[in-house]
């Protein structure tokens, strides 16, 4: 599927954490970059931060990154051990 430049190919969310993934092709290679953000409320406004807050965020981030890794691997089976 064709996407506009800089358009994320995948987003996954667990509670207040969001991981956004982009795909880039360069010199015949496909690269994936990602950004992990935390959503929080300050007064009546929702804000975003790239800083995690405590052990609970680390546990959620671990699970969320596992989900994102599974997505990337599903797009590129050659990344799997024993892949072609």
Helices and strands as residue ranges (DSSP letters): E 10-14, E 17-26, E 29-42, E 45-49, H 54-75, G 77-79
